[in-house]
């Protein structure tokens, strides 16, 4: 399920967008699937519906969601490709960060400890 961190410096609408992308990346939402309703998602996340609506509008502008008037928002056929491209960039960035950490002298045990810390914080 989608989760947000109200204490995060990342705006909530961006967290919602990332969460929906993550659901597609994990195969929990597929192209053609109905996205959660704006009101239902707002209630479950305990955020203002306008915040969710903004995230959905932005995702629709990006081609990730298709809005069907009176019928809801659906995951677009482009969504999976967008997620795969995004993950490619994430992998490249992570690879560069790890190489930079090692070049800078950070021992592997500290890198692994950081990874474990992030895994422990994962919802």
N, C-alpha and C positions, 0 to 999 in steps of 0.2 A: 504494500500500500504506500501511497505517497505521504511523505512527512516533510515538515519544515522545521527550521530552527529560528524562533523569533529573536534570539540573541545574536544571530549571525549578522555580519555586516552586509551580506548579500541581500538585496531587496527581495521581499516575499514573492512578488510576481515572478522574479527570475528563478527563485527556488522552485516554484510551481512548474515553470517551463522545464527546468532541468529534471524535475521529478517525473513529468510526463514523458520526456525523452528517455529517461531511465526505464520506465515501464515498457516502452517499445523495445529498447535495447535488450531487456530481459525476456521479451516475448510475452509479457503479460497483457499488452495491448498490441493488436496487429492492424495493419492497414484494413480499412473497412469497418473496424470496431467503433462502436459508439463510445465517445469519451465520457467521463463522469459529468454529471450535470453541474453547472456553475453553482447553483444554490446548494446542492448536496455536498460538493467538494468544499465549498466555503464553510458549511456547517461542520463537516468532519475535521477540517483544519483549524476551525475557530478563527476565521479571518473574514474580513469584509467581502461580500460578494463582488463588489467593484474591483477588488484586487484580483480575484480569480478571473473575472470578465476581461480585465486588461491583459492578463497572461494569455487567455484564449484568443483575444483579438490579435495579439502579437504573433502567436503561433499560426493563426490563420493567414496573416500577412506573409509569414515565412513559408507558407505552403505546407506546413506540418499538419494542420487541422483544416477540415472543410466544414464550414458552417452551413447548415441547411435550415433555413427559416422555418420555425415551427416544429422542427424535428430534432434539433440538437447539433452537436459537434462530433464529427467523425474523424478518425485517424486517416490521413490521406495516403495515397499510394506512394508518395514521395517520402513519407516519414521515415521508413526503414533506411532508405539510401542516405537521408540527411543524418540519421543517427550513426550509421556506419562511417560516414565521412568525418563526423565530429569525433568519434572514438579513435579514428586514425590520427587526428590531430592531438588528442589527449595522450595517446600512446607515444607519439613522437616527442611531445613536451615532457612527459614523464621520463622517457629515455634520456633526453638532454639534461634534465634535472639530476638524474642519477649519475650520469657521466660528470657533470659539473661538481657534484658533491664529492665524488671519488677523486677528481683532479684537485679539488680543494683540500683533500686530506681527510675527509670524513670516513672513518673506518666502517666496514660492512656491518659490524655488529650494531653501530648506531643507526645506520640506514634501516636495518631490519627492525630495530626497536621502534623507529618512527613508523614503519609500516604496520607493526603490531598495534601501536597506539591508535592509528587511524582505524584499523580493523575493529578494535575494541569499541570505538565510538560510533561505528556504523550502525544504523538502525536495523 
